[in-house]
Amino acid sequence: MKKKIFTGAVTLLSLAVLAACSNSDGKDIVTMKGNTITVNEFYDEVKNNSAAQQVLLQMTIKDVFGEKYGKNVTDKEVNEAFDQMKAAYGTSFAQILAQNGMTEDTYKDQIRTNKLVEYAVKKAAEKELTDENYKTAYENYTPEVTAQIIKLDSEDKAKEVLEQVKADGADFSQIAKDNSTDTATKEKGGEVKFDSASTDVPDAVKKAAFALSENGISDVVTVQDAQTYTTSFYIVKLTKKTEKAADWKEYKDKLKDIIVAQKENDASFIRTVVAAELKDANIKVKDAAFQNVFAQYIETTDASSTSASSSAASSSSSSESSSAAESSSSEESSSSAAE
């Protein structure tokens, strides 16, 4: 998870470069015997680089969303998110920032942009709260159950413990206390409550629990953590099941959270929101080299043409740039889960 937070961050180092290009037209950057490199020459060289194109896209998103939603993201929110990540990384935080070409200020800038996009996406998601979507969410919703879990780090150990809990007269609670590696539940005999929308329990564990009858015990459930790539093994006992109400309106608040969360994690929906905001801001791409990176969001046919060589270079890098833009915008808009 920690690595994902900095995905695409290395390109932010080029913000100052692009700013310098726009403010120092014609000035020399490097001089040497017999030659110089000017800002214009440097700009023409780097503008077809996919990383530089990503920087311009990020700068545009930052400005557009900041102008419209800036008052909805406070310095306190940004600083709290920053402090949380700094604490999570500990002594390696400064090193990781440096490796990604960032300072504390540029990282805070990225957090702010992320939160601006998140705010806009949530606002748009709340417009999706139709009766039809409520009913669809209800169909896929399982009410809260009470279960006991035992988490283990070894499959062999899990099989051994499974035999113990299935033996006549076995005390599942005591076995959980003696063997579970889940610090949040082991002292409670593994007890945990969750519904299908809960995020504190792995999906595979939830699925196994929902398939059980009361007092039923699952086989060993294998769970791979997508963030740490570690594998854990669970044994689940269902102790209480809640009958699902016939009227979806009884779960309206819960279903609202589910619908909004699904939209906030839908890359296609996020892209649609970003596209709508850029269109509303009347974005016009004036250099053909940058048309491709904006193409997934806005029409770029109005952009003024540049030299044939610039257009050809842009075309040759189109596939790479488009893919990178999609990754960047998705990361910007969904990083709240990570943060």
Secondary structure in CASP SS format (residue, H / E / C, confidence):
PFRMAT SS
TARGET T0000
AUTHOR 0000-0000-0000
METHOD secondary structure of the structure
MODEL  1
M C 1.00
K H 1.00
K H 1.00
K H 1.00
I H 1.00
F C 1.00
T C 1.00
G C 1.00
A H 1.00
V H 1.00
T H 1.00
L H 1.00
L H 1.00
S H 1.00
L H 1.00
A H 1.00
V H 1.00
L H 1.00
A H 1.00
A H 1.00
C H 1.00
S H 1.00
N H 1.00
S C 1.00
D C 1.00
G C 1.00
K C 1.00
D E 1.00
I E 1.00
V E 1.00
T E 1.00
M E 1.00
K C 1.00
G C 1.00
N E 1.00
T E 1.00
I E 1.00
T E 1.00
V H 1.00
N H 1.00
E H 1.00
F H 1.00
Y H 1.00
D H 1.00
E H 1.00
V H 1.00
K C 1.00
N C 1.00
N C 1.00
S H 1.00
A H 1.00
A H 1.00
Q H 1.00
Q H 1.00
V H 1.00
L H 1.00
L H 1.00
Q H 1.00
M H 1.00
T H 1.00
I H 1.00
K H 1.00
D H 1.00
V H 1.00
F H 1.00
G H 1.00
E H 1.00
K H 1.00
Y H 1.00
G H 1.00
K H 1.00
N H 1.00
V C 1.00
T C 1.00
D H 1.00
K H 1.00
E H 1.00
V H 1.00
N H 1.00
E H 1.00
A H 1.00
F H 1.00
D H 1.00
Q H 1.00
M H 1.00
K H 1.00
A H 1.00
A H 1.00
Y H 1.00
G H 1.00
T H 1.00
S H 1.00
F H 1.00
A H 1.00
Q H 1.00
I H 1.00
L H 1.00
A H 1.00
Q H 1.00
N C 1.00
G C 1.00
M C 1.00
T C 1.00
E H 1.00
D H 1.00
T H 1.00
Y H 1.00
K H 1.00
D H 1.00
Q H 1.00
I H 1.00
R H 1.00
T H 1.00
N H 1.00
K H 1.00
L H 1.00
V H 1.00
E H 1.00
Y H 1.00
A H 1.00
V H 1.00
K H 1.00
K H 1.00
A H 1.00
A H 1.00
E H 1.00
K H 1.00
E H 1.00
L C 1.00
T C 1.00
D H 1.00
E H 1.00
N H 1.00
Y H 1.00
K H 1.00
T H 1.00
A H 1.00
Y H 1.00
E H 1.00
N C 1.00
Y C 1.00
T C 1.00
P C 1.00
E C 1.00
V E 1.00
T E 1.00
A E 1.00
Q E 1.00
I E 1.00
I E 1.00
K E 1.00
L E 1.00
D C 1.00
S C 1.00
E H 1.00
D H 1.00
K H 1.00
A H 1.00
K H 1.00
E H 1.00
V H 1.00
L H 1.00
E H 1.00
Q H 1.00
V H 1.00
K C 1.00
A C 1.00
D C 1.00
G C 1.00
A C 1.00
D C 1.00
F H 1.00
S H 1.00
Q H 1.00
I H 1.00
A H 1.00
K H 1.00
D H 1.00
N H 1.00
S C 1.00
T C 1.00
D C 1.00
T C 1.00
A C 1.00
T C 1.00
K H 1.00
E H 1.00
K H 1.00
G C 1.00
G C 1.00
E E 1.00
V E 1.00
K E 1.00
F E 1.00
D C 1.00
S C 1.00
A C 1.00
S C 1.00
T C 1.00
D C 1.00
V C 1.00
P C 1.00
D H 1.00
A H 1.00
V H 1.00
K H 1.00
K H 1.00
A H 1.00
A H 1.00
F H 1.00
A C 1.00
L C 1.00
S C 1.00
E C 1.00
N C 1.00
G C 1.00
I E 1.00
S C 1.00
D C 1.00
V C 1.00
V E 1.00
T E 1.00
V E 1.00
Q E 1.00
D C 1.00
A C 1.00
Q C 1.00
T C 1.00
Y C 1.00
T C 1.00
T E 1.00
S E 1.00
F E 1.00
Y E 1.00
I E 1.00
V E 1.00
K E 1.00
L E 1.00
T E 1.00
K E 1.00
K E 1.00
T C 1.00
E C 1.00
K C 1.00
A C 1.00
A C 1.00
D C 1.00
W H 1.00
K H 1.00
E H 1.00
Y H 1.00
K H 1.00
D H 1.00
K H 1.00
L H 1.00
K H 1.00
D H 1.00
I H 1.00
I H 1.00
V H 1.00
A H 1.00
Q H 1.00
K H 1.00
E H 1.00
N C 1.00
D C 1.00
A H 1.00
S H 1.00
F H 1.00
I H 1.00
R H 1.00
T H 1.00
V H 1.00
V H 1.00
A H 1.00
A H 1.00
E H 1.00
L H 1.00
K H 1.00
D H 1.00
A C 1.00
N C 1.00
I C 1.00
K C 1.00
V C 1.00
K C 1.00
D C 1.00
A H 1.00
A H 1.00
F H 1.00
Q H 1.00
N H 1.00
V H 1.00
F H 1.00
A C 1.00
Q C 1.00
Y C 1.00
I C 1.00
E C 1.00
T C 1.00
T C 1.00
D C 1.00
A C 1.00
S C 1.00
S C 1.00
T C 1.00
S C 1.00
A H 1.00
S H 1.00
S H 1.00
S H 1.00
A H 1.00
A H 1.00
S H 1.00
S H 1.00
S H 1.00
S C 1.00
S H 1.00
S H 1.00
E H 1.00
S H 1.00
S H 1.00
S H 1.00
A H 1.00
A H 1.00
E H 1.00
S H 1.00
S H 1.00
S H 1.00
S H 1.00
E H 1.00
E H 1.00
S H 1.00
S H 1.00
S H 1.00
S H 1.00
A H 1.00
A H 1.00
E C 1.00
END
